[in-house]
Amino acid sequence: MPQKPFPPTAAGLLLLLLLAPLAAAQPAEGPLRLLRIQPSGEDVPPGSQVVFQFDRPVVPLGRMARDASEVPISITPDPGCEWRWLDRSALACQLAEERPLAPATR
């Protein structure tokens, strides 16, 4: 006699919904590309968050706060970012209130 599958539970459906994007994500070929930086322009106020969006997932889910040595971005001169992944492909630099970006920052 064939066994009937267990009926889905709310927790099981939630787990499937959370894992579906991970299963669908395929690593892209080639070097990592930066799609956009926000905000853009020359007037980024102190204390702002600068977000770098990449073309594919870069980190696994888990620990999102990172040291500067663990991120694929370098900024010159160093603005003293507090780095944090917002999701698997968006990295944020939280700028300090007392340390604005210098005009030569790139």
C-alpha positions in Angstrom: 0.0 0.0 0.0 1.6 3.3 -1.1 2.1 5.9 1.7 0.5 9.3 1.4 2.9 12.2 1.8 2.5 14.3 4.8 0.4 17.4 4.3 2.6 20.6 4.0 2.9 22.6 7.2 3.3 26.4 7.4 6.8 25.9 8.6 7.6 23.6 5.7 6.2 26.0 3.1 8.1 28.8 4.7 11.3 26.8 4.5 10.6 26.0 0.8 10.0 29.7 0.0 13.2 30.7 1.7 15.3 28.1 0.0 13.8 28.4 -3.5 15.9 31.5 -4.5 19.1 29.8 -3.3 18.3 26.7 -5.5 17.5 28.9 -8.5 20.7 31.1 -8.2 23.3 29.9 -10.6 26.8 31.3 -10.3 27.7 33.6 -13.2 30.7 33.0 -15.3 33.6 35.4 -15.4 34.9 38.0 -13.0 32.7 39.6 -10.4 31.1 42.8 -11.7 29.8 45.9 -9.9 26.4 46.9 -11.3 25.8 50.1 -9.4 26.8 52.3 -6.5 24.2 54.3 -4.5 24.1 57.1 -3.8 26.0 58.4 -6.7 27.4 61.8 -7.3 29.7 64.2 -5.5 27.6 65.1 -2.5 27.4 62.1 -0.2 26.7 63.4 3.3 28.6 62.1 6.4 26.8 59.3 8.1 25.3 58.0 4.8 25.3 54.4 3.7 27.0 53.6 0.3 25.6 50.4 -1.3 27.6 48.4 -3.9 25.4 46.0 -5.9 27.1 43.1 -7.6 26.0 41.0 -10.6 25.6 37.8 -8.5 25.6 36.4 -5.0 29.0 36.9 -3.3 28.5 35.6 0.2 26.4 32.8 1.8 23.6 33.6 4.1 24.8 34.0 7.7 27.2 36.5 9.2 26.6 39.8 7.4 28.9 42.2 9.2 32.4 42.0 7.8 35.9 43.5 8.3 37.4 45.5 5.4 39.8 42.6 4.7 36.8 40.4 3.9 35.1 42.6 1.3 35.7 42.7 -2.5 35.9 46.6 -2.5 38.7 49.0 -1.7 38.2 52.7 -1.3 41.0 55.3 -1.5 41.4 57.1 0.8 39.9 54.8 3.3 36.7 56.4 4.7 36.6 54.0 7.7 33.6 52.0 6.6 31.6 49.7 8.8 30.9 46.9 6.2 27.7 44.9 6.1 26.2 42.6 3.5 22.5 43.7 3.0 21.8 40.5 1.1 24.0 38.0 -0.8 24.9 40.5 -3.5 24.6 44.0 -2.0 27.4 45.3 0.2 27.0 48.5 2.3 29.6 50.9 3.7 28.2 52.8 6.7 30.1 56.1 6.8 31.0 57.7 10.1 29.3 61.0 10.9 32.6 62.7 11.7 34.4 61.4 8.6 33.0 62.7 5.3 34.2 61.3 1.9 37.1 63.2 0.4 36.6 64.5 -3.2 39.3 62.2 -4.5 37.5 59.1 -3.2 37.2 56.4 -5.9 
